[in-house]
């Protein structure tokens, strides 16, 4: 339903969301890059070891789901089947096999998870790393009105930042609001909590 967010927000973040004072902060002003340059730097995806659908199955817990401008479905799913459960980043066309999955199987380094409150908003991020690339899924709420006595008018943003060697390659925002903004509780359960949010240069 439009206007509702199913993002589980921690108490400290909820307090910030209802704050009436202070200054807003935008977490990141993405660098503008030529599309061909961005495409060249992301042209070597991880090939799945088995066929996995782009979205989450009914047996999995969706941590994040949204559609990108190019029509790809971006998902983070708590998966595992009969084996150990873990969070997996997936991207691909709806109804087709994912063209990129991280990790390809259980084990290895857990994805990192971070959250931070803003004045009248906040942000949560979950980062998946493959080689020199990091894919940082995010959901953020930004306050857009600071006039006393007026509504907050929050702006919701969801998407993924592609980072290589600590440098931002591109920031792909979701089309409209995410079907499932980043779920704080599930991200905390399936990720490794860190104190600092990611700010690529």
N, C-alpha and C positions, 0 to 999 in steps of 0.2 A: 504494500500500500504506500502510495506516494506520501513523503513527509515523515515516514517512520524509519528508524534505524534500529537494526537488531544487533548492534555492536555492544557487547558486554563491556561496560566502562567501570574501571576501578573507582573506589570512593574518592580518592584524591583528585581524579580526573573529573568526576561528576561535580565536585565542589567548584572546580575551575569553570566548568561549562555554565554554571549558574551565576558566575561572578558578574557584577554590574560595573565594575571599574577596571582601570588598567589599560594597557595598550595591547593591541593584537600583534601577533608575530606570524609571518609567513615562514614556514620551515625551509623552503628552498625556492630559489628563483632559477629554474632550469636554464642551462646554457643553450643557445641556439646553435644548431649544427646542421650542416648540409645533410640531406636524407641519404645520399649515396655514401657519405663517410660513415654515418651511423650503421647503414646496412652492411658495409664492408667489415666493420668491427664486430658485428654480431652474426657473421655468416657461418660460424662453426658451432652449431648446437650439439648438445649431448644426445646421442642416439639411444633411445630406450632399449634395454636388454630384452624387454617383452612388450607386446602391444598393450598400451594403456589408453583409454578414452580421454579426451581433452578435459571433460568435466568430472565431477565426483559421482561415484556410483551410489546406489541406495544403501549399500552396506557401509559406506564411508561417512565420516563426519566432515561437512564442509566448513573450512576455516575462513575461506575467502573465495568469492566468485564475482566476476564482472566481465563485461564484453568490451573489447577495445575497438578503436575506430576502424581498423582494418578487418573487423569481423571475427578476429580470434577470440576464443574464450580463455580467460585467465583464471586459473583455479589453484587453490591450496587445499589439499585434502588430507585428512587423517586416515591413513590407509594401513594395510598390513594383512588383511584376510585372516588366515589361520596362524600367520607368523607374528612377529613383534610389530606393534603399531608405530607409525612414524608419520611425520608431515612430509608431503611431496608437492613440489611446485610443478604445475603443468600449464602448457599453452598449446593451442591448436584450434582448428575449426570445430564448431559444435557438431556432434554426431560422427566425428572422425577420430582417428588415432592422434594422440598428442605428438607434436613435432619436437617438443622439448620437455623432458622430465628431470627434476633434480630433487633428491638423489634418485638414481635408477633402482636402488634397492635399499632395504633396511641396513642400518649400521653406519659407521663413520661419524662425521661431525654433525651435531644437531644444528638446525638453522638458528640464527640469533634473533632474539625478540627484544624490542625496546618500545617504551611509551613515554610520553611527556605531556604535561598539561600546559595549555596556553591560557591567557586571560579570555575567558568566554569560549574556550575550545580545547583542542588537544589532538595528539597524533599517536598512532600505533604503527609499528613497522615490523616486518619479518623478512630476514635476509637469507637467501640461498646462494651458495657459492659453488662454482664449477670452474676449475682452472683459474684463470686470471679474471673471470667475470663474476660479478655478484648481481643478483636480481632481487631488488628490495621492494617488496609489496607494501603498500601503505594505505591507510585510511586516516583522513584528517578532518577536523571541524575547525573552521576559521570564522571568527567573529567579524562581521562587516559593518556593524553600526555601534558607535560609541557615544551617541548623543544621550544625555541624561533623560531618563524616563521613557526612552524609546525601546522597542524590541531589539533583541540581539541580531536577528536576521542572519542566522548561521549559514555558512557556505560549506557544503560537503564535497570533498575531493577524494578520489580513490584511484589507484593505478599502480604502476611498477616503474622503478628507476633501474636502468641498466648501467652498471658501473664497471669499468675496467681499470685495474691498477690504481684505484682510488679516484679516478676521473669519471665524471658523468658523461656517458655516451648518449643516452636519451632518456626522456621521461614520458612514458606512455600513460595518458590518463584514460580512465574508463569513460564510456559513453553513458551520460546520465549518472544516476546513483547506482552503486554496486548492488547486485542482487543479494550479496552477503558481504557487508563490510567486514574488515578484519576482526575476528572474534577474539577479544582479549583473553578470556579464560582458556580457550582451546590453544591459542598461540602460546600461552604461558605453560600449558600442559605438555605441548609437543615441541617446544623450542627452548633455547637456552637464554634466560633473561640476562640482559646487560643493562648498565645504568645509563649509558649515553645513547642518544638517538643518532642515526647515521646522517652525516652532512657531507655528501661528496663535493669535492672542489670543482 
